[in-house]
Amino acid sequence: MNSVSKQACVAIIAGEASGDQHGAKLVKAMLKKNPALFFCGIGGPALRQAGVRILVEASELTVVGITEVWSKIPVILKSMGTIKKLLKSLKPDLLILIDFPDFNLHVAAAAKKSGIPVLYYISPQIWAWRRGRVKRIGKLVDHMAVILPFEQPFYSEHNVAATFVGHPLLDSSLPTSEQVMAGGAEGQTTIGLVPGSRDNEILRHLPTMLATADILKEKLKHVIFIISHAPSVERKHIDTIVSEHPGRMAVEVISDGVEAVFERSDVIVAASGTVTLQAAIHGTPMVIIYKVSPLSFWVGRALVRVPNIGLVNLVAGEQLVPEFVQNGASPGNIASAVEDMLKDSDKLNHLKRQLFGLRDVLGGTGASDRVADIAFDMLKQ
């Protein structure tokens, strides 16, 4: 029997597509333990479907890079005001923040003033850049639920309460090792293009990926290309870029979820982000790319303190898959890396096994349930 008050109210904020998905799994896990809980906050379609009353759409807030944020300032400030009013008037019993640090840490400060306990799920990447934020997190956050194995020791070193809960991606339906090694259709090569989950990521990455496909089309026999369409992006945005591409090559756009792209692809070209880890646990070989504005890249290069940009490489502790950033992410470089992967089947299969092995490093299934337990412990207190 759950001892938490049936009237308990939980505010939850997920400002990005991946956070929306992970947050929805957490909400479902908590409602399974106590169906009477009331959830409200910021999120997208997944959180809404899970039963959260959405006050601000996450898609309105999402930006990438230093310079890109300026155009969003008015809506960000308005949304911040909405959430601060919610905290003051509704006084939720718990605030759950999911990633999205620049916004969420401001909200955490407001919650702290109102005496509302804060659970932060999915840590900002402070181990990569702007490490000084750990002091602020220690003052504003009551508990960190972290999803990467090296994050708990980092927080422990700075006297911040943290629990490694495993990665929520492992709670999804995943292929077996036999299915991963079976490969795709005989006599045909399928290359997946995964340009990102935000409009500006699509704009920066998809033209380069299509130009890469043009090169590979000339070099490889019986090759087809498929594009992942994230639900957070309007399909017409992708269709417009494809139609305006000078190569006018036939490509298929997949809107059934990125997992469908993993299952069909021999190799993918993916924008850096959570999707690279998602591809890894599906055993899908990849080439990682990333582009931002020149100013954002210059600032990031000065601040970033990790050897790789890809989460899959960071978790592995070595560069398992190639990475190309900014000017290095040229169609020629990317095409050469993909071609090198495909020409050696033994090497490709070894990479698949290495990627598949990251499941063990990421803590196994049950992340959402473990975070739910932490949340209920905080509600009881």
Residue, then its C-alpha position, 0 to 999 in steps of 0.5 A: m500500500n502506497s503511503v503517499s497522500k492520494q492528493a499529491c501533486v507532482a510538477i514535471i518539466a521536460g523541455e526536449a523530445s528525449g526528455d519527454q519520452h523518458g518523463a512519460k515512462l517515469v510518470k507511468a511508473m509512478l501512476k502504476k504505484n499510485p493512480a491518484l497522483f496529479f501531474c502537470g508541467i512542461g512537456g510534449p506528446a508523450l507526457r500528455q499521453a501519459g496523463v500530464r496536464i501540459l501548461v507549456e509545449a516543450s517544442e516552443l522552448t527547444v533551441v541548440g547553440i549559444t546564438e540560436v537562443w536569442s530568438k526564443i528569449p520572449v517565449i522562454l521568459k513567458s514560460m518561466g513566468t508560467i511555471k513560477k506562478l504554478l509553483k507559488s499557487l499550486k505548491p506541488d509536493l514534488l518537482i521533477l526536472i528532466d535534463f534541459p539545464d539552463f531552464n530547469l535550474h532557474v525553476a529549481a531556484a524558484a522551487k527552493k524558495s517555496g520549499i518544494p523538494v526537487l528531483y533532477y532526472i537525467s543530469p545536465q552534462i556538467w562533466a563535459w562543460r561548465r563544471g562549476r554548475v555542480k555547486r549550484i546543483g548541490k544548493l538547489v537539487d535534493h537528489m540527482a537520478v543519473i543515467l550514465p555510470f560515470e555520473q554518480p562518482f562525479y556527483s559524490e566527489h562534490n557531495v551531491a546526493a545522486t543515484f545511478v538508476g540505469h538508462p531508460l532506453l534499456d526499458s524499451s523493446l530491444p533486439t536480441s544479439e542474434q537479430v542484431m548479427a543477422g543483418g539486413a536484406e541480402g544483396q542490398t545496403t541500407i543507410g539510415l540518415v538521422p539528422g536530429s529532433r529539432d528544426n535547426e538540427i535538421l536544417r544544419h545536418l540533413p543537406t550534408m547527409l543528402a550530399t553524403a548519400d550522393i557520394l555513396k550512391e556512386k560508390l556502392k551497389h544496390v544502396i538505398f537511403i532512409i531518413s528518420h523523421a522525429p515526431s518533434v519535427e514537422r514532416k514538411h520540414i524534411d520534405t522541403i529540404v529533400s525536394e530542394h536538394p540538387g541531387r534529387m535522389a530517391v529517399e524514403v522518410i520513416s515516421d514510425g520511430v527511429e527504431a524502425v530506421f535502426e532495424r533496417s539500416d546496415v549503417i546510420v549517419a546520426a546527429s550527436g545526441t541520445v540517439t547515438l546511444q539508442a543506436a548503440i544498444h540496438g547494435t547499429p553501426m554509425v558515424i556521428i556528426y554535429k554542426v552548430s553556428p560558428l559562434s556556438f562552436w567557438v564557445g563550445r570548443a573553449l569550454v568542453r572538457v571531454p575527448n568525444i562528442g558522441l555519448v556512445n563513445l563517452v560511455a564506452g570510454e573509447q572511440l568506437v565509432p567515427e565522429f565529425v564535427q563542424n567543418g570536419a563533417s563534410p560529405g566526403n569525410i562522412a562518406s569515406a567513413v561509411e564506406d570503410m565500415l561497409k567494406d569489411s564485414d568482419k570488422l563491422n560485426h565486431l563493432k556490432r558486438q561492441l555496441f551491443g555490449l554497452r547494454d551491460v555498462l548502462g545498468g540494465t532495465g528498470a530505470s523508470d521504476r528506480v526513479a519512481d521509488i526515489a520520487f515516492d521516498m521524497l514524497k513521503q518525506 
